[in-house]
Structure formats: C-alpha cells, structure tokens
Amino acid sequence: MSRGYNFSAGPAALPEEVLAEVQAELLEWNGARASVMEVSHRGKAFTAMAEEAEQDLRDLLSVPTGYRVLFLQGGATQHFAQIPMNFARPGQHADYVLTGDWGEKAAKEAAPSVDVNIAASAAASNYDRIPAREDWTLDRSAAYVHITPNETIRGVEFHGIPDVGEVPLVGDVSSTILSRPLDVSRYALLYAGAQKNIGPSGLVVMIVRDDFLERCPARLPRIMNYAEHAAQRSMLNTPNSFGWYLAGRVFKWLKRQGGVEAMAARNRAKAELLYGCIDDSGWYRNPVEPTARSWMNVPFTLPDADLDAAFLAEADAAGLMALKGHRAVGGMRASIYNAMPLAGVEALVDFMRDFARRNG
C-alpha cells in the first residue's frame, strides 16, 4: 500500500493514526462482538461514546454553557435551507455576507424560506477579498447575519469575527472548524459539514445557543426542527453512527496533538510555507488579497494554463494528489486541513519549485 499526500478540498484527508485505529476496530468495536456500525445507537456503549465525543468537542473549542452540540445527518447544503426554516419568523429577512461560492449557495437555498438581504458581497472583485465591514448594510431587525468564515473554492477567509451588534451571527465553519481557537460565544449558531476537519461526509456538527433554539417553530416537522433534535440529544432518529464515532476519534487525536492551539501553530506554518513559495517564485500566482488568504485552501495558477495538465500528472506521480482547482475557477488548489502534515506541504513546495525551474 502506498498512500499519497491528499490535498482534496473534501471529502478530505483524515489523520492516518485515526484511520489505523478505525481499521483495527472495524470488525469488533469496544468488545461488542460487532462493529460500531452494527450496534444500537441507543445502547449504553454507543451513547457513552457519543457523550464522550461531545464532551471532547466542547473541551477543544471551550464551548460555553448555554450552548447545545448536535450531531446531525446531511451536509452543510441541507442546512443552508433548514436554518432559515428554524430561525426566521414569517415575513422576517436575514442578512447574508457573500465572500465566495458557498455563501452564494447558502443565500440561494435560504431564499424560499426567508427574505434574503445581501448585506455585502465581494462578487464584483471575483471574490478575492472580504468586503470592508463599514460597507455592510445590516439591519438590526434581521433574523440573523450569515457568514462563511472560510471559502474553499476561491481561498478567502475571515481572520477575525465581525461585529454585527445584537443580531445573532450564524457561521458555516465547515472548512475552518478545529483549525485554531474559536470564540464560540460570538455566534448564535455554528455548523460544519464533517468532511474537512472532523470526519467523513454525511455528518454535520452544530453548536447552537439555547435562546436561539427557542425560535424553532412548532409547526415544523419534527425531523426538520433543531429544537427537537436538541431535546433528544441528536437521537431523534437513527444518527450517522459511524460518522459520529469517527469524529470522536478525530477529537481524541486533536487532543493528543495539543488541541486547537497547537493546530493553529501548525496550520499557520503550513500556509506561510506554501504562500511563501507562490509569492517568491515570480511564476505561480495566488489571486486573493493577502489579508484575506485562507489557511485551509490555497488556490494558485501557473503562468500558462497549457502547463496545467502536465503539472497535475507529474504531481500525482510524485504522490501529491487532488491538486486540480475547482471547475469554477480552474488552476490548482491545495487544501491543507488539520490532517495534512507539514511534510506534505514541504513535498509540494519542493515539487512546485522544481516544476517551475524546468518549465519557466
């Protein structure tokens, strides 16, 4: 077996140490004489594991009291639509700040359920920056303000949490959660698809303030109502049991690495190394304003798009996988989430320098 360095934006690389643990437990988990996928989600062993995973996540992010942690099915796109159903009253509008394609998708999916106000957008500059806060047109009567702290496609990231006053702040943190410390108390709701920094696809982790949950209307079907899921400790229906288990393993791994503080130092070092290579080369180019560059997703282009195919083929042969940019923008993209070791970025940088030398 020969594993490469996987730069996929998602589903993304998982820590090899975690994968080895899961492999060892796949046929029989926790003395149950069955795999974790085959035991009752309401049994004592599984519920104990679920509670421990929740506590580990609370520890890692220092989740304050007064917040619920939910482990839900689906992906972030499902919750683009479900969030306004739960948190906006009829006739109310919600403010959306667009910094990339996923913010656009969130606003589009919300539109059937809430009057969407585009409070700010960087579309005019091809999403290469965060709109200046003083230019946002927020409404103090809005149901919430929605942001996407990190945009995976174009590699744009908030490096700080915007002040939106008393209006509840909602964040899609799918691609940045657990990559560094996060002040959960600044948000009413955080949600994340698991397949970047948490675990496999099909699982969504949500951290939601208790008073915000009180908005969830009784008229919603129970399965769509977040308050119902919270009341049942994410066991309203059969959960994504394998995803929950694997997420718990990742949380344990993160604790062994030193927590989110240690991950922040590693992630900053990886990003600085890669952006340094791009900027110093005089050959590669990153299109994002430097103050808004993502730590997690680094897009870059070559001076001649005709070289793209050769770059990708040679990179793959060198064990550097999934570097093709998103179809919406082309070029290359290196996603360097928590599970990507510094050695992987070093190998990529070495390859990039050599390729530029041979083709420049």
DALIN-V776114 format. One record per pair of residues at least 12 apart in sequence whose ideal C-beta (glycine too) atoms are under 10 Angstrom apart, sorted by the first residue. I is the first residue (numbers start at 1). J is the second residue. If there is no record, write none. Layout:
{{I;J} {I;J}}
This chain:
{{2;319} {3;16} {3;19} {3;319} {3;321} {4;315} {4;316} {4;317} {4;318} {4;319} {4;320} {4;321} {4;322} {4;344} {4;347} {5;315} {5;318} {5;319} {5;320} {5;321} {5;322} {5;323} {5;334} {5;336} {5;340} {5;341} {5;343} {5;344} {5;345} {5;346} {5;347} {5;348} {5;351} {6;319} {6;320} {6;321} {6;322} {6;323} {6;335} {6;337} {6;339} {6;340} {6;344} {7;297} {7;298} {7;315} {7;320} {7;321} {7;322} {7;323} {7;324} {7;332} {7;333} {7;334} {7;335} {7;336} {7;337} {7;340} {7;344} {7;345} {7;348} {8;195} {8;196} {8;321} {8;322} {8;323} {8;324} {8;333} {8;334} {8;335} {8;337} {8;340} {9;152} {9;153} {9;155} {9;175} {9;195} {9;196} {9;296} {9;297} {9;299} {9;322} {9;324} {9;325} {9;326} {9;333} {9;334} {9;335} {9;337} {10;75} {10;152} {10;174} {10;175} {10;193} {10;194} {10;195} {10;196} {10;197} {10;201} {10;297} {10;322} {10;335} {10;337} {11;193} {11;194} {11;195} {11;196} {11;199} {11;200} {11;201} {11;202} {12;152} {12;175} {12;194} {12;195} {12;196} {12;197} {12;198} {12;199} {12;200} {12;201} {12;296} {12;322} {12;335} {12;336} {12;337} {12;338} {12;339} {12;340} {13;196} {13;321} {13;322} {13;335} {13;336} {13;337} {13;338} {13;339} {13;340} {13;341} {13;344} {14;195} {14;197} {14;198} {14;199} {14;200} {14;246} {14;249} {14;250} {14;253} {14;337} {14;338} {14;339} {15;249} {15;250} {15;253} {15;254} {15;256} {15;257} {15;338} {15;339} {15;340} {15;341} {16;253} {16;339} {16;341} {17;249} {17;250} {17;252} {17;253} {17;256} {17;257} {17;339} {18;199} {18;246} {18;247} {18;248} {18;249} {18;250} {18;251} {18;252} {18;253} {18;254} {18;339} {19;246} {19;249} {19;339} {21;246} {21;249} {21;252} {21;253} {22;35} {22;36} {22;199} {22;200} {22;242} {22;245} {22;246} {22;249} {25;245} {25;249} {26;242} {29;45} {29;46} {29;49} {29;245} {30;45} {30;46} {30;48} {30;49} {30;245} {31;45} {32;45} {32;46} {35;241} {35;242} {35;245} {36;49} {36;241} {36;242} {36;244} {36;245} {36;246} {36;248} {37;240} {37;241} {37;242} {37;245} {38;241} {38;242} {39;241} {39;245} {40;238} {40;241} {41;234} {41;235} {41;237} {41;238} {41;239} {41;240} {41;241} {41;244} {42;235} {42;238} {46;235} {46;239} {46;241} {46;244} {46;245} {47;233} {47;235} {49;241} {49;244} {49;245} {49;248} {49;249} {50;71} {50;233} {50;234} {50;235} {50;239} {50;241} {50;244} {50;245} {50;247} {50;248} {51;233} {51;248} {52;248} {52;251} {52;252} {53;69} {53;71} {53;199} {53;205} {53;244} {53;245} {53;246} {53;247} {53;248} {53;249} {53;250} {53;251} {53;252} {54;68} {54;69} {54;70} {54;71} {54;205} {54;233} {54;234} {54;244} {54;247} {54;248} {54;251} {55;69} {55;248} {55;251} {56;247} {56;248} {56;249} {56;250} {56;251} {56;252} {56;254} {56;255} {57;69} {57;71} {57;177} {57;178} {57;198} {57;205} {57;207} {57;247} {57;248} {57;250} {57;251} {57;254} {58;184} {58;207} {58;251} {59;251} {59;254} {59;255} {59;259} {59;260} {60;177} {60;178} {60;181} {60;182} {60;250} {60;251} {60;254} {60;255} {60;259} {60;260} {60;261} {60;263} {61;173} {61;177} {61;178} {61;181} {61;182} {61;183} {61;184} {61;190} {61;207} {61;251} {61;259} {61;260} {62;181} {62;182} {62;183} {62;184} {62;185} {62;259} {62;260} {63;182} {63;184} {63;185} {63;190} {63;207} {64;183} {64;184} {64;185} {64;207} {64;209} {65;210} {66;185} {66;209} {66;210} {66;211} {66;212} {67;184} {67;185} {67;187} {67;188} {67;189} {67;190} {67;206} {67;207} {67;208} {67;209} {67;210} {67;212} {67;213} {68;206} {68;207} {68;208} {68;209} {68;210} {68;212} {68;213} {68;226} {68;227} {68;229} {68;230} {68;231} {68;233} {68;234} {69;184} {69;190} {69;205} {69;206} {69;207} {69;208} {69;230} {69;233} {69;234} {70;191} {70;204} {70;205} {70;206} {70;207} {70;208} {70;213} {70;226} {70;229} {70;230} {70;232} {70;233} {70;234} {70;236} {70;239} {71;194} {71;198} {71;203} {71;204} {71;205} {71;206} {71;229} {71;233} {71;234} {71;235} {71;239} {71;240} {71;241} {71;243} {71;244} {71;247} {71;248} {72;191} {72;194} {72;203} {72;204} {72;205} {72;206} {72;226} {72;229} {72;234} {72;236} {72;237} {72;239} {72;240} {72;243} {72;244} {73;202} {73;203} {73;204} {73;223} {73;229} {73;234} {73;237} {73;238} {73;239} {73;240} {73;243} {74;193} {74;201} {74;202} {74;203} {74;204} {74;240} {75;174} {75;193} {75;194} {75;195} {75;201} {75;202} {75;203} {75;204} {76;102} {76;105} {76;106} {76;109} {76;148} {76;172} {76;173} {76;174} {76;175} {76;191} {76;192} {76;193} {76;194} {76;195} {76;196} {76;204} {77;102} {77;105} {77;106} {77;109} {77;172} {77;174} {77;193} {77;204} {78;109} {78;193} {78;204} {78;224} {79;106} {79;109} {79;170} {79;172} {79;174} {79;189} {79;191} {79;192} {79;193} {79;204} {79;206} {79;226} {80;102} {80;103} {80;105} {80;106} {80;107} {80;108} {80;109} {80;110} {80;111} {80;113} {80;146} {80;172} {80;191} {81;106} {81;108} {81;109} {81;110} {81;111} {81;112} {81;113} {81;224} {82;109} {82;110} {82;113} {82;191} {82;204} {82;206} {82;220} {82;224} {82;225} {82;226} {83;106} {83;109} {83;110} {83;113} {83;114} {83;143} {83;144} {83;146} {83;170} {83;172} {83;189} {83;191} {83;206} {83;208} {83;226} {84;106} {84;107} {84;109} {84;110} {84;111} {84;112} {84;113} {84;114} {84;115} {84;116} {84;143} {84;144} {84;146} {84;170} {85;110} {85;112} {85;113} {85;114} {85;216} {85;217} {85;219} {85;220} {85;221} {85;224} {85;225} {85;226} {86;113} {86;143} {86;189} {86;208} {86;212} {86;213} {86;215} {86;216} {86;217} {86;220} {86;224} {86;225} {86;226} {86;227} {87;113} {87;114} {87;143} {87;144} {87;146} {87;168} {87;170} {87;188} {87;189} {87;208} {87;212} {87;213} {87;215} {87;216} {87;217} {87;226} {88;110} {88;113} {88;114} {88;115} {88;116} {88;142} {88;143} {88;144} {88;215} {88;217} {89;114} {89;143} {89;215} {89;217} {90;113} {90;114} {90;217} {90;219} {91;114} {91;115} {92;114} {92;115} {92;139} {92;141} {92;142} {92;143} {92;144} {93;114} {93;115} {93;116} {93;117} {93;139} {93;141} {93;142} {93;143} {93;144} {94;107} {94;110} {94;111} {94;113} {94;114} {94;115} {94;116} {94;117} {94;119} {94;139} {94;142} {94;143} {94;144} {94;145} {94;146} {94;167} {94;168} {94;170} {95;107} {95;116} {95;117} {95;118} {95;119} {95;120} {95;136} {95;137} {95;138} {95;139} {95;140} {95;142} {95;143} {95;144} {95;145} {95;146} {95;147} {95;164} {95;167} {95;169} {95;170} {96;108} {96;110} {96;111} {96;114} {96;116} {96;117} {96;118} {96;119} {96;120} {96;121} {96;142} {96;144} {96;145} {96;146} {96;147} {96;148} {96;170} {97;118} {97;119} {97;120} {97;121} {97;122} {97;130} {97;131} {97;133} {97;136} {97;138} {97;145} {97;146} {97;147} {97;148} {97;158} {97;162} {97;164} {98;118} {98;119} {98;120} {98;121} {98;122} {98;123} {98;127} {98;131} {98;146} {98;147} {98;148} {98;151} {99;120} {99;121} {99;122} {99;123} {99;127} {99;128} {99;129} {99;130} {99;131} {99;147} {99;148} {99;149} {99;150} {99;151} {99;154} {99;156} {99;157} {99;158} {99;292} {100;121} {100;122} {100;123} {100;126} {100;127} {100;128} {100;130} {100;148} {100;150} {100;151} {100;152} {100;153} {100;154} {100;155} {100;156} {100;157} {100;294} {100;297} {100;328} {101;123} {101;127} {101;148} {101;151} {101;152} {101;153} {101;154} {101;156} {101;326} {101;328} {101;329} {102;148} {102;150} {102;151} {102;152} {102;153} {102;154} {102;172} {102;174} {102;175} {103;118} {103;120} {103;121} {103;122} {103;123} {103;127} {103;146} {103;147} {103;148} {103;151} {103;156} {103;172} {104;118} {104;121} {104;123} {104;127} {104;148} {104;151} {104;153} {105;148} {105;172} {106;146} {106;147} {106;148} {106;170} {106;172} {107;121} {107;146} {107;148} {110;143} {110;146} {114;142} {114;143} {114;144} {114;146} {115;142} {115;143} {116;146} {117;137} {117;138} {117;139} {117;142} {117;145} {118;137} {119;131} {119;135} {119;136} {119;137} {119;138} {119;139} {119;142} {119;145} {119;146} {119;147} {119;164} {120;132} {120;133} {120;134} {120;135} {120;136} {120;137} {120;138} {120;145} {120;147} {120;162} {121;135} {121;136} {122;151} {122;154} {122;156} {122;289} {122;292} {125;287} {125;289} {126;154} {126;287} {126;288} {126;329} {127;151} {127;153} {127;154} {127;155} {127;156} {127;287} {127;288} {127;292} {127;328} {127;329} {128;154} {128;155} {128;156} {128;286} {128;287} {128;288} {128;289} {128;292} {128;293} {129;156} {129;288} {129;289} {129;290} {129;291} {129;292} {129;293} {130;147} {130;149} {130;151} {130;156} {130;157} {130;158} {130;159} {130;160} {130;162} {130;288} {130;289} {130;291} {130;292} {131;162} {131;292} {133;160} {133;162} {133;163} {133;164} {136;162} {136;164} {138;162} {138;163} {138;164} {138;165} {138;167} {139;167} {140;164} {140;165} {140;166} {140;167} {141;167} {142;164} {142;165} {142;167} {142;168} {143;167} {143;168} {143;170} {143;215} {144;164} {144;167} {144;168} {144;169} {144;170} {144;187} {144;188} {144;189} {144;212} {144;215} {145;162} {145;164} {145;165} {145;167} {145;168} {145;169} {145;170} {145;171} {145;188} {146;168} {146;169} {146;170} {146;171} {146;172} {146;189} {147;161} {147;162} {147;164} {147;169} {147;170} {147;171} {147;172} {147;173} {147;187} {148;170} {148;171} {148;172} {148;173} {148;174} {148;175} {148;176} {149;161} {149;162} {149;171} {149;172} {149;173} {149;174} {149;175} {149;176} {149;177} {149;182} {149;187} {149;190} {149;294} {149;296} {150;171} {150;172} {150;173} {150;174} {150;175} {150;176} {150;177} {150;179} {150;196} {150;294} {150;295} {150;296} {150;297} {151;172} {151;175} {151;176} {151;288} {151;292} {151;294} {151;296} {151;297} {152;174} {152;175} {152;176} {152;196} {152;294} {152;296} {152;297} {152;299} {152;326} {152;333} {152;335} {152;337} {153;175} {153;297} {153;299} {153;325} {153;326} {153;327} {153;328} {153;329} {153;333} {154;287} {154;288} {154;292} {154;294} {154;297} {154;299} {154;325} {154;326} {154;328} {154;329} {154;333} {155;286} {155;287} {155;288} {155;292} {155;293} {155;294} {155;295} {155;296} {155;297} {155;298} {155;299} {155;300} {155;325} {155;326} {155;329} {155;333} {155;334} {155;335} {156;287} {156;288} {156;289} {156;292} {156;293} {156;294} {156;297} {156;299} {157;175} {157;176} {157;179} {157;271} {157;288} {157;291} {157;292} {157;293} {157;294} {157;295} {157;296} {157;297} {158;171} {158;176} {158;292} {158;294} {159;180} {159;291} {159;292} {159;293} {159;294} {159;295} {160;183} {160;186} {161;182} {161;183} {161;185} {161;186} {161;187} {162;186} {163;186} {164;186} {167;188} {168;187} {168;188} {168;189} {168;208} {168;209} {168;211} {168;212} {168;215} {169;186} {169;187} {169;188} {169;189} {169;190} {170;187} {170;188} {170;189} {170;190} {170;191} {170;208} {170;212} {171;184} {171;186} {171;187} {171;188} {171;189} {171;190} {171;191} {171;192} {171;207} {172;189} {172;190} {172;191} {172;192} {172;193} {173;187} {173;190} {173;191} {173;192} {173;193} {173;196} {173;197} {173;205} {173;207} {174;190} {174;191} {174;192} {174;193} {174;194} {174;195} {174;196} {174;197} {174;198} {174;204} {174;205} {174;296} {175;192} {175;193} {175;195} {175;196} {175;197} {175;294} {175;295} {175;296} {175;297} {175;335} {175;337} {176;192} {176;196} {176;197} {176;267} {176;294} {176;295} {176;296} {176;297} {176;337} {177;190} {177;191} {177;192} {177;193} {177;194} {177;196} {177;197} {177;198} {177;205} {177;207} {177;260} {177;338} {178;192} {178;196} {178;197} {178;198} {178;205} {178;250} {178;251} {178;254} {178;259} {178;260} {178;263} {178;264} {178;267} {178;337} {178;338} {179;196} {179;197} {179;260} {179;263} {179;264} {179;266} {179;267} {179;268} {179;271} {179;294} {179;295} {179;296} {179;336} {179;337} {179;338} {180;260} {180;261} {180;262} {180;263} {180;264} {180;265} {180;266} {180;267} {180;268} {180;295} {180;338} {181;259} {181;260} {181;261} {181;263} {181;264} {182;207} {182;260} {182;264} {184;207} {184;209} {185;209} {187;207} {187;208} {187;209} {187;212} {188;207} {188;208} {188;209} {188;210} {188;211} {188;212} {188;213} {188;215} {189;206} {189;207} {189;208} {189;209} {189;212} {189;213} {189;226} {190;205} {190;206} {190;207} {190;208} {190;209} {191;204} {191;205} {191;206} {191;207} {191;208} {191;226} {192;204} {192;205} {192;206} {192;207} {193;205} {194;240} {194;243} {194;244} {194;246} {194;247} {194;250} {195;243} {195;337} {196;296} {196;297} {196;335} {196;337} {196;338} {196;339} {197;247} {197;250} {197;254} {197;263} {197;267} {197;296} {197;337} {197;338} {197;339} {198;243} {198;246} {198;247} {198;248} {198;250} {198;251} {198;254} {198;337} {198;338} {199;240} {199;242} {199;243} {199;244} {199;245} {199;246} {199;247} {199;248} {199;249} {199;250} {199;251} {200;240} {200;242} {200;243} {200;245} {200;246} {200;247} {200;250} {201;240} {201;243} {202;240} {202;242} {202;243} {203;239} {203;240} {203;241} {203;242} {203;243} {203;244} {203;245} {203;246} {203;247} {204;240} {204;243} {205;234} {205;243} {205;244} {205;247} {206;226} {206;229} {206;230} {206;234} {208;226} {208;227} {208;229} {208;230} {210;227} {210;230} {212;226} {212;227} {213;225} {213;226} {213;227} {213;228} {213;229} {213;230} {213;231} {214;227} {215;227} {216;228} {216;229} {216;230} {222;236} {222;237} {223;236} {223;237} {250;338} {250;339} {253;338} {253;339} {254;338} {257;338} {260;338} {263;337} {263;338} {264;295} {266;295} {266;336} {266;338} {266;340} {266;341} {266;342} {266;345} {267;295} {267;296} {267;336} {267;337} {267;338} {267;340} {267;342} {268;295} {269;295} {269;342} {269;345} {270;295} {270;296} {270;298} {270;334} {270;336} {270;337} {270;338} {270;340} {270;341} {270;342} {270;344} {270;345} {270;346} {270;348} {270;349} {271;293} {271;294} {271;295} {271;296} {271;297} {271;298} {271;334} {271;336} {271;345} {272;295} {272;345} {273;336} {273;342} {273;345} {273;346} {273;348} {273;349} {274;286} {274;293} {274;295} {274;298} {274;300} {274;334} {274;336} {274;345} {274;346} {274;348} {274;349} {274;352} {275;288} {275;290} {275;293} {275;294} {275;295} {275;298} {275;300} {276;349} {277;298} {277;300} {277;345} {277;346} {277;348} {277;349} {277;350} {277;351} {277;352} {277;353} {277;356} {278;293} {278;298} {278;299} {278;300} {278;301} {278;332} {278;334} {278;349} {278;352} {280;353} {281;300} {281;303} {281;349} {281;352} {281;353} {281;355} {281;356} {281;357} {281;360} {282;303} {282;356} {282;360} {283;300} {283;301} {283;302} {283;303} {283;304} {283;352} {283;353} {283;355} {283;356} {283;357} {283;359} {283;360} {284;300} {284;301} {284;302} {284;303} {284;311} {284;331} {284;332} {284;352} {284;353} {284;355} {284;356} {284;360} {285;299} {285;300} {285;301} {285;302} {285;303} {285;331} {286;298} {286;299} {286;300} {286;301} {286;331} {286;332} {287;299} {287;300} {287;301} {287;329} {287;331} {288;300} {294;333} {294;335} {294;336} {295;336} {295;337} {296;334} {296;335} {296;336} {296;337} {296;338} {296;340} {297;326} {297;333} {297;334} {297;335} {297;336} {297;337} {298;332} {298;333} {298;334} {298;335} {298;336} {298;345} {298;348} {299;325} {299;326} {299;329} {299;330} {299;331} {299;332} {299;333} {299;334} {299;335} {300;323} {300;325} {300;331} {300;332} {300;333} {300;334} {300;352} {301;325} {301;329} {301;330} {301;331} {301;332} {302;331} {302;332} {302;352} {302;355} {302;356} {302;359} {302;360} {303;356} {303;359} {303;360} {304;359} {304;360} {305;330} {305;331} {307;355} {307;356} {307;359} {307;360} {308;323} {308;324} {308;325} {308;330} {308;331} {308;332} {309;324} {310;355} {310;358} {310;359} {311;323} {311;324} {311;331} {311;332} {311;351} {311;352} {311;355} {311;356} {311;359} {312;324} {312;325} {312;332} {314;351} {314;354} {314;355} {314;358} {314;359} {315;332} {315;334} {315;347} {315;348} {315;351} {315;352} {315;355} {317;351} {318;347} {318;348} {318;350} {318;351} {318;354} {318;355} {319;344} {319;347} {319;348} {319;351} {320;334} {320;344} {320;347} {320;348} {320;350} {320;351} {320;352} {321;344} {322;334} {322;335} {323;335} {323;348} {323;351} {323;352} {332;348} {332;352} {334;348} {334;349} {334;352} {336;348}}
